[in-house]
Amino acid sequence: MTDPTALRRRLAASVPGNDPAWRTALETVPRELFIGGGLFQFDGRQWTPVLRDQTDPGEWLGLVYQDTTWVTQVDGTAAADAAGPVNGRPTSSSTLPSLIVRMLDLARIHEGDKVLEIGTGTGYSTAILTSRLGDKNVYSIEYDPSLAAAAADHIHSAGYQPTLITGDGLAGHKDGAEYDHIVATCAVRHIPPAWLYQVRDGGTITTTISGWMLASGLVRLTVHDDGTATGRFHTDQINYMLARPHERPPRPTFHQHSGTTRPTRVDPALLEDWTGQLLAQLAAPSAELMTTGTGLILVDVATGSQAWTEPAGDSWNVHQHGPLNLWDRVEDALTTWQSAGSPAQSGFGLTVEADGTQRVWMGTPEGPSWDLPV
């Protein structure tokens, strides 16, 4: 099929959502304008560029209108500029349409609301917002100047004129405040204070909390007049790229140290669970997670502390080295979770206090909690 209008309608019809107005926006916004001249496909080892001018037009539109996230930049290299396959981490993408709709549904955005979007990216989600809310009610900020320029071209070509800002999205955009909602299309390690100041009382912040283990939790917070914000996590398994200022710093090559050795109290496979991995990250927020053919490795970026597991018959041993007993912290969090019946992420919430403290809690705000690295 080569008719983009028909493809947009088919895509919109396939996307679930509570508010049909977002499906109307999907039918309206031409996604092919926002993918640009190329996209990357991953084969498990490297990223291979697929170029629009070297692809059959029908096949190209078929790719564009799949409900999938298309990576458009890897480590700063745009797909259209790549001479061949590349290695590295994605640094920009066109988010899958159903996820955009889910985020906007969850934020409970309606006509007349003023929205600040953190992370313009390709500009596709910005255009969807603007299609519904109008130019004057949409503000979007992008950290990468080249991405910001390309997104502006895409958005203007589609006929929209929202307020576009190039800068650090973690600082928000105070000149447009107050906002009814902030929606982030990147993940953060903690809620930036500027977001709280720039949302009206009763307004919302919808974002994903992530970290250096790349675990993630989707949360919608309500901002209160006393300077606090509270909200619960949702069960959606959504994983956005970390905001660049929150990215992991470079780490030296890993070398195993035996340290102290003991049997584990929990199966390391718990870190493969969506919520289990988030708890591990909360317990050891400056640690990275790696896996091997036989176990897993935790390395603390700040102190060099490490923990690594290996099979021991029908159970597991853990080796810990350095000033932080990383596995002890992770194990305590996991056993606390298991003792509560291993609730899903909807059993957790986040409180941002007026003094800046940010706590993820289980069950109720008075329940077991873990501080975010503010």
Secondary structure by P-SEA (a helix, b strand, c coil): cccaaaaaaaaaaacccccaaaaaaaaccccccccccbbbbbcccbbbbbbcccccaaaaaaaaacccccccccccccccccccccccccccccccaaaaaaaaaaacccccbbbbbcccccaaaaaaaaaccccccbbbbbccaaaaaaaaaaaaaaccccccccccccccccccccccbbbbccccccccaaaaaaccccbbbbbbbcccccbbbbbbbbbccccbbbbbbccccccccccccccccccccbbbbbcbbbbbcccccccccaaaaaaaaaacccbbbbbcccbbbbbccccccbbbbbbccccbbbbbbcccaaaaaaaaaaaaaaaaccccccccccccccccbbbbbccccccbbbbccc
